[in-house]
Amino acid sequence: MDGVSYQRFPKVKIREMKDDYLKFELRETDASIANALRRVMIAEVPTIAIDLVEIEGNSSVLNDEFIAHRLGLIPLTSERAMGMRFSRDCDACDGDGQCEYCSVEFHLHVRCDTDQTLDVTSYDLRSSDPSVVPVDVAQHSESTGYDASEQRGIIIVKLRRGQELRLRAIARKGIGKDHAKWSPAATVTFMYEPEIHINEDLMETLTLDEKRDWIESSPTKVFGLDPNTHQVVVVDPEAYTYDDEVIKKAEAMGKPGLVEIYAKEDSFIFTVESTGAIKASQLVVNAIEVLKQKLDVVRPSEETEEADDQFGELGAHMRGG
């Protein structure tokens, strides 16, 4: 086992990047790392969400618990979440919410005094920290072509004449593993990058109609027909869903081996969609940081290495040697 190293150096290539969307390639690693990164992005990257609601007055048609639940699901901008403390670990406060290290306080007071139904939305929440506000409010302040008729905020409740809602809410740092309201990811998926090889000699034995039938057997647009040479070409390999339909079609036509499709076991294509709490690119960076912290916890120290020496070769294997 001496001198053998399993260390790898993964590479990342960005394909498309927006504030709430990221598509990238992860290469030269295996499925365990890819899946660990996916799971951390979904469940262990911290964000800020409303966790405690004190209802001071509520004469709306919704009960207190219903409103508190709806408030918790409003995504809040969470750029500072990584630097905040978890409320359970904060020694600077008693959990009342008035703490700059672990919480952000919100207030809401709305009363309907007209015959027109009044929508109480996320725009009515007043934050004690300008950097932590509902995501749609932040997008409104950053956008130039804002149309009030299209962006009214996230509706919390509707009020009629004489009805009132007055409350205080405390937002805290948390992770999606504890509650879905803290998950910064709307969707995180990855797929093995497909490698497609067409047997050109065997393909040339097919007629033009047979080629078209074979191409159309794929439920997604993976293959196409060159209009000039009438050769079958790979149009979009990533559209392949590993359904084996084209392979089954080739066998049904009496042409087994017409195409060979393999999944590259060390190459993955990630698609990340954020809720808006943090940018999709920052979500990936934070996930890598969280993953590094988790690995540091299990990294063997000098004491554990000395203890493992008594196990001989097994101890060396546990240390990756």
Solvent accessible surface area in square Angstrom, and as a share of the most:
residue,aa,sasa,rsa
1,M,90,0.40
2,D,142,0.74
3,G,86,0.83
4,V,72,0.42
5,S,82,0.53
6,Y,146,0.56
7,Q,130,0.58
8,R,115,0.42
9,F,136,0.57
10,P,67,0.42
11,K,112,0.48
12,V,79,0.45
13,K,125,0.53
14,I,85,0.43
15,R,91,0.33
16,E,74,0.33
17,M,116,0.52
18,K,119,0.51
19,D,90,0.47
20,D,73,0.38
21,Y,50,0.19
22,L,3,0.02
23,K,53,0.22
24,F,1,0.00
25,E,8,0.03
26,L,8,0.04
27,R,75,0.27
28,E,71,0.32
29,T,3,0.02
30,D,58,0.30
31,A,36,0.28
32,S,76,0.49
33,I,74,0.37
34,A,0,0.00
35,N,53,0.27
36,A,29,0.23
37,L,10,0.05
38,R,62,0.23
39,R,147,0.54
40,V,5,0.03
41,M,0,0.00
42,I,61,0.31
43,A,25,0.20
44,E,32,0.14
45,V,0,0.00
46,P,9,0.05
47,T,3,0.02
48,I,3,0.01
49,A,2,0.02
50,I,3,0.01
51,D,57,0.29
52,L,62,0.31
53,V,30,0.17
54,E,75,0.34
55,I,47,0.24
56,E,94,0.42
57,G,19,0.18
58,N,45,0.23
59,S,59,0.38
60,S,17,0.11
61,V,120,0.69
62,L,45,0.22
63,N,90,0.46
64,D,59,0.30
65,E,128,0.57
66,F,100,0.42
67,I,0,0.00
68,A,33,0.26
69,H,107,0.48
70,R,86,0.32
71,L,0,0.00
72,G,5,0.05
73,L,90,0.45
74,I,4,0.02
75,P,38,0.24
76,L,1,0.00
77,T,13,0.08
78,S,2,0.01
79,E,114,0.51
80,R,75,0.27
81,A,1,0.01
82,M,64,0.29
83,G,74,0.71
84,M,10,0.04
85,R,92,0.34
86,F,43,0.18
87,S,40,0.26
88,R,167,0.61
89,D,96,0.50
90,C,15,0.09
91,D,132,0.68
92,A,56,0.43
93,C,35,0.21
94,D,123,0.64
95,G,32,0.31
96,D,61,0.31
97,G,4,0.04
98,Q,128,0.57
99,C,12,0.07
100,E,128,0.57
101,Y,100,0.38
102,C,2,0.01
103,S,7,0.04
104,V,3,0.02
105,E,24,0.11
106,F,0,0.00
107,H,84,0.38
108,L,3,0.02
109,H,116,0.52
110,V,22,0.13
111,R,122,0.45
112,C,3,0.02
113,D,86,0.44
114,T,77,0.45
115,D,103,0.53
116,Q,137,0.61
117,T,46,0.27
118,L,64,0.32
119,D,40,0.20
120,V,0,0.00
121,T,10,0.06
122,S,0,0.00
123,Y,47,0.18
124,D,38,0.20
125,L,10,0.05
126,R,149,0.54
127,S,34,0.22
128,S,78,0.51
129,D,27,0.14
130,P,123,0.77
131,S,61,0.39
132,V,0,0.00
133,V,30,0.17
134,P,2,0.01
135,V,11,0.06
136,D,25,0.13
137,V,36,0.21
138,A,17,0.13
139,Q,99,0.44
140,H,58,0.26
141,S,90,0.58
142,E,135,0.61
143,S,50,0.32
144,T,143,0.83
145,G,72,0.69
146,Y,68,0.26
147,D,59,0.31
148,A,65,0.50
149,S,89,0.57
150,E,136,0.61
151,Q,73,0.33
152,R,139,0.51
153,G,23,0.22
154,I,67,0.34
155,I,44,0.23
156,I,1,0.01
157,V,6,0.03
158,K,107,0.45
159,L,0,0.00
160,R,133,0.49
161,R,143,0.52
162,G,38,0.37
163,Q,36,0.16
164,E,35,0.16
165,L,0,0.00
166,R,82,0.30
167,L,2,0.01
168,R,29,0.11
169,A,0,0.00
170,I,1,0.00
171,A,0,0.00
172,R,40,0.14
173,K,21,0.09
174,G,3,0.02
175,I,25,0.13
176,G,15,0.15
177,K,129,0.55
178,D,85,0.44
179,H,76,0.34
180,A,79,0.61
181,K,41,0.17
182,W,21,0.08
183,S,21,0.14
184,P,0,0.00
185,A,13,0.10
186,A,66,0.51
187,T,56,0.33
188,V,8,0.05
189,T,67,0.39
190,F,50,0.21
191,M,57,0.25
192,Y,76,0.29
193,E,22,0.10
194,P,7,0.04
195,E,65,0.29
196,I,24,0.12
197,H,89,0.40
198,I,29,0.15
199,N,64,0.33
200,E,85,0.38
201,D,119,0.62
202,L,47,0.23
203,M,1,0.00
204,E,96,0.43
205,T,80,0.46
206,L,11,0.05
207,T,82,0.48
208,L,60,0.30
209,D,95,0.49
210,E,65,0.29
211,K,13,0.06
212,R,105,0.38
213,D,74,0.38
214,W,0,0.00
215,I,20,0.10
216,E,131,0.59
217,S,32,0.20
218,S,11,0.07
219,P,91,0.57
220,T,47,0.28
221,K,131,0.56
222,V,0,0.00
223,F,1,0.00
224,G,5,0.05
225,L,46,0.23
226,D,41,0.21
227,P,113,0.71
228,N,135,0.69
229,T,84,0.49
230,H,84,0.38
231,Q,76,0.34
232,V,3,0.02
233,V,62,0.36
234,V,55,0.31
235,V,81,0.47
236,D,61,0.31
237,P,52,0.33
238,E,40,0.18
239,A,25,0.19
240,Y,4,0.01
241,T,82,0.47
242,Y,84,0.32
243,D,41,0.21
244,D,62,0.32
245,E,69,0.31
246,V,1,0.00
247,I,50,0.25
248,K,115,0.49
249,K,66,0.28
250,A,2,0.02
251,E,101,0.45
252,A,88,0.68
253,M,48,0.22
254,G,52,0.50
255,K,48,0.21
256,P,90,0.57
257,G,42,0.41
258,L,0,0.00
259,V,7,0.04
260,E,84,0.38
261,I,27,0.13
262,Y,117,0.44
263,A,40,0.31
264,K,63,0.27
265,E,135,0.61
266,D,56,0.29
267,S,3,0.02
268,F,0,0.00
269,I,5,0.03
270,F,0,0.00
271,T,32,0.18
272,V,0,0.00
273,E,69,0.31
274,S,10,0.07
275,T,52,0.30
276,G,21,0.20
277,A,5,0.04
278,I,2,0.01
279,K,107,0.45
280,A,0,0.00
281,S,34,0.22
282,Q,76,0.34
283,L,0,0.00
284,V,13,0.08
285,V,86,0.49
286,N,11,0.06
287,A,0,0.00
288,I,72,0.36
289,E,68,0.30
290,V,16,0.09
291,L,29,0.14
292,K,109,0.46
293,Q,92,0.41
294,K,84,0.36
295,L,95,0.47
296,D,80,0.42
297,V,126,0.72
298,V,110,0.63
299,R,160,0.59
300,P,54,0.34
301,S,57,0.37
302,E,140,0.63
303,E,138,0.62
304,T,63,0.36
305,E,70,0.32
306,E,126,0.57
307,A,51,0.40
308,D,32,0.17
309,D,90,0.47
310,Q,141,0.63
311,F,121,0.50
312,G,44,0.42
313,E,126,0.57
314,L,107,0.53
315,G,1,0.01
316,A,23,0.18
317,H,100,0.45
318,M,137,0.61
319,R,83,0.30
320,G,42,0.40
321,G,33,0.32
